[in-house]
């Protein structure tokens, strides 16, 4: 197995090498907006050269979270589809092997209608970037009108798109939250057998390694540090013990609450893989003693609810500050 992390776009290859990663995931621009400046050819050349020089690969590009390929609203759908097509092209420029995307939410239009929209966007992206990366659908935790919670749903989307360049990125947190209990060797075997029977194991191309704050079947999409959530160390050992995942790249998207968090998570996962036979003990020689100084990971785009809460808090703080200033001004005038 090759292990990596989601790192900052501009310094990803060098940073990955410093942390002991063999693989890398990035956003291909600002994850908080629809518009992205064209990639500078000199930057692209340097980025690709750095990937080779540092021996890092494969490279996965993660879709902007604003993208909803199954959107019912026509305006949001067009924005999402256009952005998706552009990002797949940018991923191709950077030499990415994979482009990872969530199918999206049909928002009440129904699963069939949502899948048709997703399939249209995928065909457009392939048409515009015929030599681009594999498009990997990431399984979701479920809830609401989200698509891709079950492997059957992912398979139906791939079938609808009729695209050979599609596969699955298996997120461990999302799988547990969706109800797949792979925390024992038998459970891991059953989950991988289900993937094989629905999507096909040849289409399982990448892992997102995240522990889960939510319990089995909770549909709660909350990542936790490796070994400290509902999956636990034993759960990851069970997954790693199945030889069918040994050739896959594994990308961590765990929380960063302290400087060494992601480094600790990365090497906790690697140690569990070594214990399970999924990785050679030689890899342990690459472990740095502490995280090298500097920013580790590009911040993820906040989800809409988080943005609303942040705006509400800012408004309250602003109102409180204005009232305090007004009160102080009145008291000063009385004097």
SEGUZA-830357 format. One record per residue (C-alpha): y negated, x, z negated; residue number from 0. Coordinates in Angstrom, 2 decimals, padded with zeros to 5 digits. Each point is the difference from the previous one (the first is absolute). Layout:
<rs>
+---------+---------+---------+-----+
:      yy :      xx :      zz :  nr :
+---------+---------+---------+-----+
:       Y :       X :       Z : NUM :
...
+---------+---------+---------+-----+
</rs>
This chain:
<rs>
+---------+---------+---------+-----+
:      yy :      xx :      zz :  nr :
+---------+---------+---------+-----+
:  000.00 :  000.00 :  000.00 :   0 :
: -003.59 :  001.01 :  000.59 :   1 :
: -002.53 : -001.02 : -002.65 :   2 :
: -003.71 : -000.62 :  000.46 :   3 :
: -003.04 : -001.84 : -001.28 :   4 :
: -002.91 : -002.04 :  001.28 :   5 :
: -002.85 :  002.53 :  000.12 :   6 :
: -003.58 :  000.28 :  001.18 :   7 :
: -000.35 : -000.12 :  003.78 :   8 :
: -002.29 :  003.01 :  000.43 :   9 :
:  002.01 :  002.56 : -002.01 :  10 :
:  003.46 : -001.60 :  000.02 :  11 :
:  002.15 :  002.76 :  001.57 :  12 :
: -001.31 :  002.84 : -002.18 :  13 :
:  000.04 : -002.17 : -003.12 :  14 :
:  003.55 : -001.09 :  000.69 :  15 :
:  001.14 :  003.62 :  000.19 :  16 :
: -001.78 :  000.88 : -003.27 :  17 :
:  001.72 : -002.85 : -001.82 :  18 :
:  003.43 :  000.83 :  001.39 :  19 :
:  000.26 : -002.96 :  002.40 :  20 :
:  002.07 :  000.15 :  003.16 :  21 :
: -001.30 : -003.32 :  001.42 :  22 :
: -003.41 : -001.67 :  000.04 :  23 :
: -001.60 : -003.44 :  000.22 :  24 :
: -003.70 : -000.66 :  000.67 :  25 :
: -002.45 : -002.65 :  001.09 :  26 :
: -001.45 :  000.89 :  003.40 :  27 :
: -003.59 : -000.68 : -001.08 :  28 :
: -001.98 : -002.11 : -002.44 :  29 :
:  002.49 : -002.51 : -001.49 :  30 :
: -002.80 : -002.32 : -001.13 :  31 :
: -001.46 : -000.92 :  003.37 :  32 :
:  000.92 : -001.26 :  003.45 :  33 :
: -002.03 :  002.52 :  001.97 :  34 :
:  001.00 :  003.65 :  000.26 :  35 :
: -001.81 :  002.83 :  001.74 :  36 :
:  001.92 :  001.60 :  002.89 :  37 :
:  002.10 :  002.97 : -001.06 :  38 :
: -001.63 :  003.31 :  000.82 :  39 :
:  002.27 :  002.02 :  002.34 :  40 :
: -000.58 :  003.19 : -002.01 :  41 :
:  000.98 : -001.77 : -003.22 :  42 :
:  003.13 : -001.41 :  001.64 :  43 :
:  001.01 :  003.47 :  001.21 :  44 :
: -000.59 :  001.54 : -003.44 :  45 :
:  001.90 : -002.82 : -001.73 :  46 :
:  003.02 :  000.38 :  002.27 :  47 :
: -000.10 :  003.79 : -000.28 :  48 :
: -000.15 : -000.29 : -003.81 :  49 :
:  003.03 : -002.29 : -000.02 :  50 :
:  001.99 :  002.62 :  001.91 :  51 :
: -001.36 :  002.97 : -001.94 :  52 :
:  000.84 : -001.57 : -003.35 :  53 :
:  003.41 : -001.22 :  001.09 :  54 :
: -000.81 : -003.60 : -000.90 :  55 :
:  001.66 : -002.91 :  001.77 :  56 :
:  000.67 : -002.72 :  000.79 :  57 :
: -003.46 : -001.57 : -000.12 :  58 :
: -000.44 : -003.71 : -000.73 :  59 :
: -003.27 : -001.87 :  000.45 :  60 :
: -000.44 : -003.10 : -002.17 :  61 :
: -001.85 : -003.00 :  001.40 :  62 :
: -003.34 : -001.05 : -001.43 :  63 :
:  000.60 : -002.74 : -002.56 :  64 :
: -002.55 : -002.29 :  001.65 :  65 :
:  002.41 : -000.49 :  002.90 :  66 :
:  001.88 : -003.31 :  000.03 :  67 :
:  001.98 : -000.28 :  003.23 :  68 :
:  001.32 : -003.46 : -000.91 :  69 :
: -003.43 : -001.45 : -000.81 :  70 :
: -000.55 : -003.69 :  000.78 :  71 :
: -003.76 :  000.40 :  000.38 :  72 :
: -000.80 :  001.05 :  003.57 :  73 :
: -002.89 :  002.30 : -000.94 :  74 :
:  002.02 :  001.85 : -002.65 :  75 :
:  002.97 :  000.21 :  002.37 :  76 :
: -002.11 :  001.59 :  002.76 :  77 :
: -001.55 :  002.49 : -002.42 :  78 :
:  003.45 :  000.85 : -001.35 :  79 :
:  001.65 :  000.34 :  003.39 :  80 :
: -002.80 :  002.13 :  001.48 :  81 :
: -000.01 :  002.25 : -003.07 :  82 :
:  003.79 :  000.30 :  000.06 :  83 :
:  000.05 :  001.03 :  003.67 :  84 :
: -002.75 :  002.55 : -000.68 :  85 :
:  001.75 :  001.46 : -003.05 :  86 :
:  003.32 :  000.40 :  001.81 :  87 :
: -001.90 :  001.93 :  002.68 :  88 :
: -001.68 :  002.17 : -002.65 :  89 :
:  003.38 :  000.66 : -001.63 :  90 :
:  001.27 :  001.15 :  003.38 :  91 :
: -002.96 :  002.39 :  000.34 :  92 :
:  000.82 :  001.53 : -003.38 :  93 :
:  003.65 :  000.50 :  000.96 :  94 :
:  001.38 : -002.53 : -002.49 :  95 :
:  003.66 : -000.93 :  000.22 :  96 :
: -000.48 : -003.30 : -001.87 :  97 :
: -002.64 : -002.70 : -000.37 :  98 :
:  000.71 : -002.23 : -003.03 :  99 :
: -001.32 : -003.56 : -000.16 : 100 :
:  000.52 : -003.15 : -002.04 : 101 :
:  000.85 : -003.00 :  002.19 : 102 :
: -002.69 : -002.08 : -001.68 : 103 :
: -000.54 : -003.55 : -001.22 : 104 :
:  000.31 : -003.03 :  002.26 : 105 :
: -002.48 : -001.89 : -002.24 : 106 :
:  001.68 : -003.36 :  000.44 : 107 :
:  000.71 :  000.15 :  003.73 : 108 :
:  003.71 :  000.52 : -000.64 : 109 :
:  002.31 :  003.01 :  000.31 : 110 :
:  000.81 : -000.58 :  003.67 : 111 :
: -003.66 : -000.21 :  001.01 : 112 :
: -000.80 :  003.08 : -002.08 : 113 :
:  002.80 :  002.02 :  001.58 : 114 :
: -001.16 : -000.89 :  003.51 : 115 :
: -003.44 :  001.37 : -000.79 : 116 :
:  001.46 :  003.18 : -001.51 : 117 :
:  002.23 :  000.50 :  003.05 : 118 :
: -002.99 : -000.38 :  002.35 : 119 :
: -001.91 :  002.75 : -001.85 : 120 :
:  002.99 :  002.35 :  000.02 : 121 :
:  000.46 : -000.43 :  003.74 : 122 :
: -003.71 :  000.70 :  000.53 : 123 :
:  000.17 :  003.17 : -002.10 : 124 :
:  003.05 :  001.27 :  001.89 : 125 :
: -001.68 : -000.76 :  003.33 : 126 :
: -003.13 :  001.96 : -000.98 : 127 :
:  001.95 :  002.89 : -001.60 : 128 :
:  003.27 :  000.29 :  001.94 : 129 :
:  000.77 :  003.39 : -001.58 : 130 :
: -001.24 : -000.94 : -003.46 : 131 :
:  001.76 :  000.00 : -003.38 : 132 :
:  002.79 : -002.28 : -001.13 : 133 :
: -001.46 : -003.15 : -001.54 : 134 :
:  001.63 : -000.55 : -003.38 : 135 :
: -000.17 : -003.36 : -001.73 : 136 :
: -000.25 :  000.38 : -003.77 : 137 :
:  001.89 : -002.56 : -002.07 : 138 :
: -002.19 : -001.97 : -002.39 : 139 :
:  000.31 : -001.22 : -003.60 : 140 :
: -000.42 : -003.61 :  001.12 : 141 :
: -002.05 : -002.87 : -001.30 : 142 :
: -002.40 : -002.33 :  001.78 : 143 :
:  000.36 : -000.04 :  003.78 : 144 :
:  000.90 :  003.66 :  000.43 : 145 :
:  002.57 :  000.97 :  002.62 : 146 :
:  002.54 :  002.81 : -000.29 : 147 :
:  001.26 : -000.71 : -003.52 : 148 :
:  003.62 : -000.19 :  001.14 : 149 :
:  001.76 :  002.30 :  002.43 : 150 :
:  000.86 : -003.08 :  002.05 : 151 :
: -003.75 : -000.63 :  000.48 : 152 :
: -000.58 :  003.60 :  001.05 : 153 :
:  002.92 : -000.24 :  002.46 : 154 :
: -001.40 : -003.24 :  001.45 : 155 :
: -003.38 :  001.69 :  000.58 : 156 :
:  001.59 :  002.98 :  001.75 : 157 :
:  002.03 : -002.38 :  002.15 : 158 :
: -003.10 : -002.04 :  000.88 : 159 :
: -001.89 :  003.13 :  001.05 : 160 :
:  002.97 :  001.27 :  002.04 : 161 :
: -001.18 :  003.56 : -000.55 : 162 :
:  002.31 :  003.02 : -000.21 : 163 :
: -002.72 :  001.97 : -001.78 : 164 :
:  000.18 : -002.06 : -003.20 : 165 :
:  001.71 :  000.63 : -003.31 : 166 :
: -000.07 : -000.55 : -003.75 : 167 :
: -001.86 :  001.86 : -002.73 : 168 :
:  001.84 : -000.94 : -003.21 : 169 :
: -002.29 : -000.25 : -003.03 : 170 :
:  002.03 :  000.18 : -003.22 : 171 :
: -002.55 : -001.84 : -002.18 : 172 :
: -000.28 : -002.83 :  002.53 : 173 :
:  003.77 : -000.23 :  000.42 : 174 :
:  000.59 : -000.46 : -003.74 : 175 :
: -002.86 : -002.48 : -000.31 : 176 :
:  001.45 : -001.95 :  002.93 : 177 :
:  003.34 : -000.34 : -001.78 : 178 :
:  002.11 :  002.90 :  001.34 : 179 :
:  001.69 :  001.63 : -003.01 : 180 :
:  000.96 :  003.50 :  001.16 : 181 :
: -000.06 :  001.58 : -003.47 : 182 :
:  003.75 :  000.69 : -000.05 : 183 :
:  002.12 :  001.76 :  002.65 : 184 :
:  001.59 : -003.36 :  000.91 : 185 :
: -003.44 : -001.63 :  000.19 : 186 :
: -001.39 :  002.76 :  002.21 : 187 :
:  003.03 : -000.27 :  002.28 : 188 :
: -000.43 : -003.76 :  000.25 : 189 :
: -003.70 :  000.30 :  000.89 : 190 :
:  000.64 :  002.64 :  002.68 : 191 :
:  002.90 : -002.07 :  001.36 : 192 :
: -002.41 : -002.94 :  000.30 : 193 :
: -002.49 :  002.16 :  001.88 : 194 :
:  002.77 :  001.16 :  002.30 : 195 :
:  001.16 : -003.57 :  000.69 : 196 :
: -003.51 : -001.33 :  000.69 : 197 :
: -002.29 :  002.75 :  001.32 : 198 :
:  002.50 :  002.80 :  000.58 : 199 :
:  000.06 :  003.27 : -001.95 : 200 :
: -001.12 :  001.91 :  003.08 : 201 :
: -003.36 : -001.79 : -000.39 : 202 :
: -000.37 :  001.03 : -003.68 : 203 :
: -002.34 :  002.93 :  000.58 : 204 :
: -002.00 :  000.63 : -003.19 : 205 :
: -000.10 : -000.71 : -003.75 : 206 :
: -002.97 : -000.78 : -002.17 : 207 :
:  001.02 :  001.14 : -003.48 : 208 :
: -001.76 : -002.01 : -002.70 : 209 :
:  001.22 : -001.26 : -003.33 : 210 :
: -000.89 : -003.59 : -000.85 : 211 :
: -002.05 : -001.55 : -002.80 : 212 :
:  001.45 : -003.39 :  000.96 : 213 :
:  003.52 : -001.13 : -000.84 : 214 :
:  002.75 : -000.79 :  002.47 : 215 :
: -001.06 : -002.93 :  002.20 : 216 :
: -003.49 : -000.18 : -001.54 : 217 :
: -001.79 :  000.32 :  003.37 : 218 :
: -002.48 :  002.25 : -001.83 : 219 :
: -001.34 :  002.83 :  002.17 : 220 :
: -000.93 :  002.51 : -002.69 : 221 :
:  001.12 :  003.61 :  000.37 : 222 :
:  001.04 :  002.04 : -003.04 : 223 :
:  000.74 :  003.68 : -000.64 : 224 :
:  003.48 :  001.15 :  001.05 : 225 :
:  002.54 : -000.72 : -002.74 : 226 :
: -002.48 : -001.90 : -002.20 : 227 :
:  000.28 : -003.47 :  001.48 : 228 :
:  002.61 : -002.69 :  000.55 : 229 :
:  001.94 :  002.18 :  002.47 : 230 :
:  000.26 :  002.95 : -002.34 : 231 :
:  001.57 :  003.41 :  000.54 : 232 :
:  003.50 : -001.50 :  000.21 : 233 :
: -001.15 : -002.34 :  002.76 : 234 :
: -001.31 :  002.84 :  002.16 : 235 :
:  003.15 :  002.04 : -000.67 : 236 :
:  002.05 : -002.98 :  001.23 : 237 :
: -002.01 : -000.21 :  003.24 : 238 :
:  000.08 :  003.76 :  000.57 : 239 :
:  003.76 :  000.08 : -000.56 : 240 :
:  000.54 : -001.93 :  003.25 : 241 :
:  000.29 :  002.54 :  002.82 : 242 :
: -001.55 : -002.44 :  002.45 : 243 :
: -003.49 :  000.83 : -001.32 : 244 :
:  000.44 :  003.79 : -000.07 : 245 :
: -001.62 :  000.63 :  003.38 : 246 :
: -003.08 : -002.16 : -000.67 : 247 :
: -003.52 :  001.15 : -000.90 : 248 :
: -001.13 : -001.39 : -003.37 : 249 :
: -003.71 : -000.58 : -000.63 : 250 :
: -001.44 : -000.64 : -003.47 : 251 :
: -002.83 : -002.51 : -000.57 : 252 :
:  000.02 :  000.03 : -003.81 : 253 :
: -003.12 : -000.52 : -002.17 : 254 :
: -002.34 :  002.85 : -000.76 : 255 :
: -001.35 : -000.38 : -003.52 : 256 :
: -000.12 :  003.69 : -000.94 : 257 :
: -000.35 :  003.22 :  002.00 : 258 :
:  003.69 :  000.89 : -000.04 : 259 :
:  001.44 : -003.53 :  000.39 : 260 :
:  000.93 :  000.14 :  003.65 : 261 :
:  001.31 :  003.56 : -000.24 : 262 :
:  002.18 : -001.06 : -002.94 : 263 :
:  001.24 : -003.06 :  001.91 : 264 :
:  000.76 :  002.06 :  003.11 : 265 :
:  002.10 :  002.53 : -001.87 : 266 :
:  001.66 : -002.62 : -002.20 : 267 :
:  001.21 : -001.66 :  003.21 : 268 :
:  001.11 :  003.32 :  001.47 : 269 :
:  001.92 :  000.92 : -003.16 : 270 :
:  001.78 : -003.37 :  000.06 : 271 :
:  000.89 :  000.58 :  003.65 : 272 :
:  001.38 :  003.48 : -000.79 : 273 :
:  002.07 : -001.46 : -002.85 : 274 :
:  001.37 : -002.63 :  002.40 : 275 :
:  000.82 :  002.46 :  002.79 : 276 :
: -002.66 : -001.41 :  002.35 : 277 :
: -002.01 :  003.24 : -000.02 : 278 :
:  000.89 :  003.67 : -000.34 : 279 :
: -000.88 :  001.81 : -003.24 : 280 :
: -001.83 :  002.57 :  002.16 : 281 :
: -002.87 : -002.46 :  000.31 : 282 :
: -000.82 :  000.51 : -003.69 : 283 :
: -001.35 :  003.48 :  000.83 : 284 :
: -003.00 : -001.65 :  001.69 : 285 :
: -001.23 : -001.76 : -003.13 : 286 :
: -003.51 :  001.10 : -001.13 : 287 :
: -000.46 :  000.36 : -003.75 : 288 :
: -003.09 : -002.22 : -000.05 : 289 :
: -001.82 : -002.11 :  002.56 : 290 :
: -002.36 :  002.19 :  002.06 : 291 :
: -003.66 : -000.86 : -000.65 : 292 :
: -001.67 : -002.62 :  002.18 : 293 :
:  000.47 : -003.58 :  001.06 : 294 :
:  003.64 : -000.93 :  000.43 : 295 :
:  000.08 : -003.29 :  001.80 : 296 :
: -002.35 : -002.10 :  002.05 : 297 :
: -000.82 : -003.10 : -002.01 : 298 :
:  001.75 : -003.12 :  001.19 : 299 :
: -002.10 : -002.89 :  001.26 : 300 :
: -000.50 : -002.56 : -002.75 : 301 :
:  001.57 : -003.38 :  000.71 : 302 :
: -002.29 : -003.04 :  000.49 : 303 :
:  000.51 : -001.37 : -003.53 : 304 :
: -000.82 :  003.41 : -001.46 : 305 :
: -003.18 :  000.13 :  002.07 : 306 :
: -001.01 : -003.48 : -001.21 : 307 :
:  000.56 :  000.98 : -003.64 : 308 :
: -001.96 :  003.21 :  000.48 : 309 :
: -002.91 : -001.91 :  001.58 : 310 :
:  000.04 : -002.56 : -002.83 : 311 :
: -000.10 :  002.74 : -002.64 : 312 :
: -002.85 :  001.73 :  001.80 : 313 :
: -001.94 : -003.27 :  000.17 : 314 :
:  000.49 : -000.63 : -003.73 : 315 :
: -001.04 :  003.56 : -000.83 : 316 :
: -003.09 : -000.30 :  002.21 : 317 :
: -000.99 : -003.36 : -001.58 : 318 :
:  000.47 :  001.40 : -003.51 : 319 :
: -002.09 :  003.06 :  000.84 : 320 :
: -002.80 : -002.15 :  001.48 : 321 :
: -000.08 : -002.25 : -003.08 : 322 :
: -000.13 :  003.02 : -002.30 : 323 :
: -002.86 :  001.53 :  002.00 : 324 :
: -001.90 : -003.31 : -000.04 : 325 :
:  000.46 : -000.36 : -003.75 : 326 :
: -001.18 :  003.58 : -000.60 : 327 :
: -003.05 : -000.60 :  002.18 : 328 :
: -000.95 : -003.17 : -001.97 : 329 :
:  000.38 :  001.78 : -003.32 : 330 :
: -002.15 :  002.87 :  001.26 : 331 :
: -002.75 : -002.41 :  001.14 : 332 :
: -000.06 : -001.65 : -003.44 : 333 :
: -000.72 :  003.38 : -001.55 : 334 :
+---------+---------+---------+-----+
</rs>
